[in-house]
Amino acid sequence: TELSHIRNFSIIAHIDHGKSTLADRLIQVCGGLTDREMSEQVLDNMDIEKERGITIKAQTVRLNYTAKNGETYELNLMDTPGHVDFAYEVSRSLAACEGALLVVDAAQGVEAQTLANVYQSIEHDHEIVPVINKIDLPAAEPEMVRKEIEDIIGIDASEAVLTSAKSGIGIEDVLEALVAKIPPPTGDRDAPLKAMLVDSWYDPYLGVVILVRVMDGVLKKGLNVKFMQGGTEHLIDRVGAFTPKRVDLPEIGPGEIGFITAQIKEVEQARVGDTITTVKGGATAPLKGYKEVQPVVFCGLFPVDAADFEKLRESIGKLRLNDASFSYEMESSAALGFGFRAGFLGLLHLEIIQERLNREYDLDLITTAPSVVYRVHLAHTKNEDAAVVDIHNPADWPDVNRIDMIEEPWIKATIYTPDEYLGSILKLCQDRRGIQTDLTYVGGRAQVTYELPLNEVVFDFYDRLKSISRGYASFDYEQIGLREGDLVKMNIMVNGEPVDALSLIVHRNVAEERGRGMCERLKDLIPRHLFKIPIQAAIGGKIIARETIAALRKDVTAKCYGGDISRKKKLLEKQKKGKARMREYGNVSIPQEAFIAALRMG
Ligand code: GTP
């Protein structure tokens, strides 16, 4: 296709503002699917994937649209992951487009998540076409939202398209606006090949499928190509696009988006952001912006039932096939047995993987306290040189006497909330060692930015934020680097023995309070035993908090068991069953829920 007839765009929207519904309508109008195929939402298809047992990850769709001027255009709609944890992937998708549709719910208005994405899009010099959706709702206030888009985002919204994706109103207008406003791509067909690797995923039939945006040159079947950053060479055996059905094509030319396969077995070999060029006469310099993504949040994943370990190993391996950004290695814990230590791009990423293991693979898991990566500077000693180590597992925390200085990752958080919840939100941020950097009001809502240590956010910050704002606050963050912190390792001891799964790295100033909270919660979570159980929080050898679980009174059990043998048997049977969900620790049985619940801060 000629460059002048290509439009590459993404859709920016807050969750639930109607991105998928609008995308489906665009596909429908452009005739990509029959009505029956349309009956399922196309772009959001985790469940469908699961049902069919295959991965179709229909990310990018190529549509043909014949505009009112009589010309036919190739529209490439690129789906972008919705969450900040996948910021780098989002940035690559954006780099493959020239514009974006900004979908805003006519009844909800602009939200924080939307803002972050819009700014990113603007940074990529995108032309932004505002779409005000859900105008069919009685609560819709399109004029107010139009003004909000102009006031908050600062783009002209006078020509915003009004739609109801649900009832199919305004869809043609969206397509016309796309063609008229979004600039066509540029590129040189005769220059050496330069294609950006936008995304990759594993397909059981095709192997690794790679989504590309060609900048210069042409991609064809039979071409020998080189991944410039990865350093590998491959023979292209298939070239095509999704409409959203997969179709093979003779080539992908400059400015176009499509997919290739090249008999690659692992997604790890096809890293997002890499530059693909020809082995012979290829480009000399790669495209800008390649970055290796590193996990920032780690936690242990252990099967509740030790017998599920093999199943867990297999399931994690399968998930990893499609997600090169999460890492895992085997770990064993005295309390929890065999499991894995896994690294994620952020909290949501962690939750997604955890949820998928639970739902798709039917695994009951114990997750240990999430940890960030600490940079620990070790002092020079008689026997050892000074060193700098990155630690993401409290179990590996170095001897305090050797620690010279510790650095921890910080984030900049942007929270957007209705006024009435602001007070509680400020308190929450303050409690989590936050430093307020900005606070502005826009039409009954506040936007506040805080710098926060990531380790204060990984526990239940997001849950707390949602609960104190009754779901109305939205939250977005970016990493802003490492800062020195006075951090210590806190151990929790049950009946005198440290429980490794409950060890935490905390700031010294909040250690006592956190320790007390954990001891109090554990006191309620651990059932009484025949003996009295001390629960203690300690830093090094120093106890900073203590609770005691009183012993069961002997005569109570005697009475309970009575003399009846069959009843006693039944009771024992019951206890055995209950044990499956308990963990033995220094003679004490700790219920599975206690590990997670203990970490929730009140
Ligand atoms: P995520 O996939 O969760 O990010 O949401 P999304 O932005 O893709 O939103 P989605 O298209 O799934 O729509 C969210 C809800 O809004 C669904 O229940 C839709 O049926 C509904 N919806 C979408 N567009 C409209 C509209 O124009 N009017 C009305 N009334 N509802 C709509």
Residues whose N, C-alpha, C, O or C-beta is under 5 A from the ligand:
A	BS01	GTP	A13 H14 I15 D16 H17 G18 K19 S20 T21 L22 D44 N133 K134 I135 D136 L137 T163 S164 A165 K166 S167
